[in-house]
Amino acid sequence: MKTPTLSVDILVTKDGKILLGLLTPEWSQNNKPTYGLPGREINFGESFGEAIERNIREELGCKLSTHSIIAVNANYALGNHFVGIGATATIEGEPKNMKPNDWQKWEWVDLDDLPDNLFPPAHNLVQSYLQHKVTVSD
């Protein structure tokens, strides 16, 4: 029997902008360049905060300053099934591309200028943030 994978999705904010990563082509949706957020699986025995801190370090090479849980997302993209704990976070340091097999680049994007090709869990988390409410996607 297959079971879903538990992960964290992290919306990093700074000065009214959010951090988006341009995914490598194998993660694209509808053959379009696709943007996503940092975050991956939660390890066994790891708290949400520990998972967020580890993912920030491993994917961006930065240190976590603060975080807050704001969403739970179901993600079925590309034949997967993830349950993502969505969080906002602030970081210390400038993001670096620590996982070039998954990400082409990281960039700070104005909330008024978001691309329309967000990976599904990124879209759900951004909407939760913009609506200022905790959301649960199905």
N, C-alpha and C positions, 0 to 999 in steps of 0.2 A: 504494500500500500504506500502510495506517495503522500507526503505531507508538505504543507507550505514551509517556506524558509522565513525566519524572522530577521528583519533588518532595521537599520536606522536610515532615514533620509534627512539631510541637514541643510537648512536654509541659512546660509551665512549672510549676515547683514552688516553694512557699514555706511554711515553717512547717507542714508536714504537709498542705498543701492543694495542689490543682492549679487551673490557670486554664482555665476553659471559656468558650467564646463561644456565645451563642445565635444560631444562623444565621437569616437572613431567610427568609420563607416559601418562596421558590422553591427553597431547599436542603432543605426538610423531607422527611422520610422517612415514608411511610404517613400523610400529612396530619397529622402530629404535630410540634410544635415540636422541633427537633433541635439538639443541642449538638455543637460541634466544637472543634478545636485550631488555633492559628495555624500557618501554613505554606502555601507555594505552590511553584510551579515553581522548579527550579534553572536559572539562566542558564548559557549556554554558557561554559565556561572558569572557572566559579565553583566553589570548593571547597565541601564540605558545611558547614564552619564559616562561610564567607562567606555562604552562602545562609541559614543559620540567623540570623546576625547581621542581614542585610538584612531578612529577614521580620519579625524582632522589632521592628526600627525602623519598617518600613512599616506593619505591622498594629497595633502596640501603642504606638508612639511611645516605646519604651524602649531601653535599652542592654543588650546581652548581657553577662552576667558569666561564666558557665561553660556548657559543653554536653558531652554524652556520647551517642554513637550506641548505641541499644539494640534497634532493630528494622528490619525491611524489610517493608513492607506492600504487598500488591496491592489496588487499589481499583477496583472496577467499577461503583460507584454512579452512578446517573442516566445510564447509557449511556456513561460515560467509562472510560478505562483509564489509571490512574496507578500508578507504582511509587514508593512513598514511603519515604524514608529517615527512620526514626523516631528522635527524639532527646529527651533530657531537657535542661532548661535552667534556669538561674537568671538573673534580670534585675535591673537597677537602674531604679528609678522605678515609678510606679503606672500600670498599663495604661490607655490611652485608646482609644476606638473610632475608629481612623483610616480604616476602610473601611466606612462605614455602609450601603453597597449590599449588603454581604455579611453583616455582623454587626449584631445588634440591641444587644447589650451583652456585656461581659466580666464574669465573676464568679469569685471564689475559692470552691472547693467542697471540703468535707471528703472524704477518701477513703472514709469510712464512709457518705457520703450522696450517692453518684453517681447522676445521673439514668439511667433505663434507655433513653433515646432518644439515644444517642451515634451520630454519623456513623461509618460502618464503620472508616475508618482510625483515628479517635480511640479507638474501642472496642479495636481491636487493640493500639494503643500503650499504653493504660492497663492492659490485661491484662499486657503484657510488663513494665511497671513494677511492678505489684502482685506478679507472680510472681518478680521479681528475676532475670530471665533474658532473654537475647537471643532474639528470636523472628523467624520468617519466616512470614508468612501467604501463602496461595496463593489 
